[in-house]
Amino acid sequence: MPKFPPSHKRTGSTGITKSAAPRALGDLLARATPVLSQIRDQKTRQDYWQSWLVEQLPSELSAHLTGAVERDGSLTVFADSAAWAARLRYALSELKPALERARRPVGTVTVRVLPRR
């Protein structure tokens, strides 16, 4: 009768195949897969709105801006505290005409609190 190694012992094979050469993360992200394309497009829109808001808002207010996300025709802007979110809400209501002339018309603008890490 042949002797087989017990099933609980490792045989040394991991089952993982290695590719010929390692690839850079940038090369992987540059590939045109649907999920990565959506992430890249969302990041581009976030960067656009972040820089646009920093240019349009007073420096004391833009220093407390933590992010901006455009989704489905609405813009959500984040401030680092509730007090700055209230001030940002008023400033954005004054910028409403400029927001409409910006990159794409935005239907609603929401301000939320997102503290810095």
N, C-alpha and C positions, 0 to 999 in steps of 0.2 A: 504494500500500500504506500503511495507516495506521500511525502510529508509536505504539507502546505503551510506557509507562514500564518500565524493567527491573524484574524481580521482586525484586531485592535492595534496591531503594530504598524508603524509607518514603513513603507517600502522605499522611501527616499524620493519618489517621484511626486512632484507637486501638481502636475497636470497643467501647468502654466507654460505656454509657449512664449518665447522671446522673439521680438522682431529683430531684424538685422541691425538697425541703428535707432537710437532714441530720437524722438521728434520733439521739436520745441512746442511749447504751449501755444505760442502765437500762431504757428502753422496749423495746429489743430483747430483753433478758434477761427481761422481764416476760411476754413472749409465751409461750403454753402449748404449746411444742413438746415432744415426748417426751424428747429428749436434754437440753434445758435444764431441764425439770422434774426429771429424775433428778439432775442436777448440783445444782440448788437444794435438793432434799430431802436429798441427801448432805451438803451444806454445813450445813444446819439441824441434822442429827444430829451432825455434828462439833462445831459450836458448843455444842450442848447438853451433850455429854459433856465437852468441854473445861471449860466453866464448872462442871459438876457435880463433876468431879474437883478443880478448884481449891478449891471450897468444902469438900470432904471431906478432902483431904490436908493435912498440915502445910505451913505456908508455905515452909519450907526445901526441901521435896520438890516442891511444886507449882511452884516457880520453875524447876525443871529439866524440867518437862513440856513437850514440844514439839508434841504433838498426840494425837488420839484418833480412831479410825475404827471405826464399827460397820458390819459387813457380814455378812449371812447368819447372824444370831444370835450372832456372836462380836464381841468388842471387842478391838482392837489399840491399845495405848497406847504412845506413843513418849517416850523420855527422851533428853537431850542427850549422855549418856555411858554407858559400860558400868557404871561404879560406881553411878551414880544409877538405872540400869535395875534393878540388883539390889535396891537399897533400895525402889524402886517396886514390884517384884514382891512383896516381903514385905508392904508396906503394902496392896496390893490384895488379898492373900489375907485380911487382916483385915477388909477392906471387902466381902467376898463377900456377906454377908447384905444389906447396904445396896445393893449392885449389883443383887441380885435384886428388891428393892423399888423400884428406880428406874423410870424411864420404861417400859422393856420388859425382861423377863428376858433376861439375857445368858448364853449357854451356856458359852463359854470366853473367858478373858481372856489375851491374849498381850502381853508387853512386849518392845519392840524399841528399838534405838538409832537415832535420827535427829538428828544434830547440827544446831544452828542455823546458818543461813547468815549 
